[in-house]
């Protein structure tokens, strides 16, 4: 009988810790989300397949300042509508609502149309435009 009560108590403690989030929980705030990020995943998926834009030389680097401003650069070789390189200044602003980060940049990019989910050390976003899905994961670098 004692072993059953002991297991029940251990299970109750484990459930309670899980409900409280334990050590793995992450509560996004301005201070935990602000910082420098770089792309660790950047793909485009369409009916013809998935293209890894990082493997083709694309880069995304941005800094989210605690005052709500952004700086950085988006570069995609041959990524502009006319086939030239897409090179966009990511200066602008960012907001945090719950665990959702949104961008407003002076340069016209898909970033302003994507809601990013803030996680521990990363921002993850995915959006579909005219049947093409762009997935971007930014890893914190500083």
C-alpha positions in Angstrom: 0.0 0.0 0.0 2.9 2.4 0.8 4.4 1.9 -2.6 1.1 2.8 -4.3 0.8 6.0 -2.2 4.5 6.8 -2.9 3.9 6.4 -6.7 0.7 8.5 -6.5 2.5 11.2 -4.6 5.4 11.2 -7.2 2.9 11.4 -10.0 1.1 14.3 -8.3 4.4 16.2 -8.0 5.3 15.5 -11.6 1.9 16.7 -12.8 2.1 19.8 -10.6 5.5 20.7 -12.0 4.3 20.2 -15.5 1.3 22.4 -14.9 3.6 25.1 -13.6 5.8 24.8 -16.6 8.9 23.5 -14.8 12.3 24.7 -15.9 11.5 24.4 -19.6 8.8 27.1 -19.6 9.4 30.3 -21.4 7.4 33.5 -20.9 8.3 36.0 -23.6 8.9 39.5 -22.5 10.6 42.5 -24.1 13.8 41.7 -22.2 13.8 38.0 -23.1 13.0 38.6 -26.8 15.1 41.6 -27.6 18.5 40.8 -29.0 20.3 39.9 -32.2 19.0 37.1 -34.4 20.1 35.3 -37.6 18.3 32.9 -39.9 18.8 29.2 -39.0 16.0 28.0 -41.3 14.8 29.8 -44.4 12.9 27.8 -46.9 10.3 28.3 -49.6 7.9 25.5 -50.4 5.7 25.4 -53.5 4.2 22.7 -55.7 7.6 22.0 -57.2 9.3 21.3 -53.8 11.2 23.0 -51.0 14.1 25.3 -51.6 16.6 26.0 -48.8 17.4 29.7 -49.3 20.3 29.6 -46.8 22.0 27.0 -49.0 21.7 29.4 -51.9 23.4 32.2 -50.0 20.5 34.0 -48.5 20.9 35.7 -45.1 18.6 37.3 -42.6 20.0 39.2 -39.6 18.1 41.5 -37.4 18.4 43.1 -34.0 15.3 43.7 -31.9 16.1 46.6 -29.5 14.3 46.8 -26.1 12.8 50.2 -27.3 10.8 48.4 -30.0 13.1 49.3 -32.9 14.7 47.0 -35.4 17.8 47.0 -37.6 19.3 44.4 -39.9 19.3 43.1 -43.4 17.5 40.5 -45.6 19.5 39.3 -48.6 18.3 36.8 -51.2 20.4 36.2 -54.3 18.2 36.6 -57.4 15.2 37.0 -55.1 13.7 40.2 -56.5 10.8 40.1 -58.9 13.1 41.1 -61.8 15.7 38.4 -61.0 18.1 40.8 -59.4 19.4 40.3 -55.8 16.9 41.2 -53.1 18.7 43.3 -50.5 16.4 44.9 -47.9 17.1 47.1 -44.9 15.2 45.8 -41.9 15.1 49.0 -40.0 11.7 49.5 -38.4 9.8 48.4 -35.3 8.7 45.2 -33.6 6.0 44.4 -31.1 5.3 41.6 -28.7 1.8 40.4 -27.8 1.7 37.2 -25.8 4.2 35.0 -27.6 3.7 36.7 -31.0 6.3 39.0 -32.5 5.3 41.2 -35.5 7.6 43.4 -37.6 7.0 46.7 -39.4 10.0 47.5 -41.6 10.8 50.4 -44.0 11.8 47.8 -46.6 9.0 45.9 -48.3 9.3 42.3 -47.3 7.2 39.3 -46.3 8.4 39.8 -42.7 5.7 42.4 -42.2 3.0 39.8 -43.1 4.2 37.0 -40.8 3.5 36.5 -37.2 6.5 35.0 -35.4 6.2 32.8 -32.3 8.8 33.7 -29.6 10.5 30.7 -28.1 13.6 30.3 -26.0 16.4 31.7 -28.1 14.4 31.7 -31.4 11.6 33.3 -33.4 9.7 31.0 -35.7 7.4 32.2 -38.5 5.6 30.6 -41.4 3.1 32.0 -43.9 1.7 31.0 -47.3 1.4 33.5 -50.1 -0.3 32.4 -53.4 0.4 28.7 -52.7 4.0 29.3 -51.7 5.0 28.8 -48.1 7.9 30.7 -46.6 9.3 29.4 -43.3 11.8 31.4 -41.4 13.4 30.5 -38.0 15.6 33.1 -36.4 18.1 32.0 -33.8 19.3 34.3 -31.1 23.0 35.3 -31.4 23.2 37.9 -28.8 
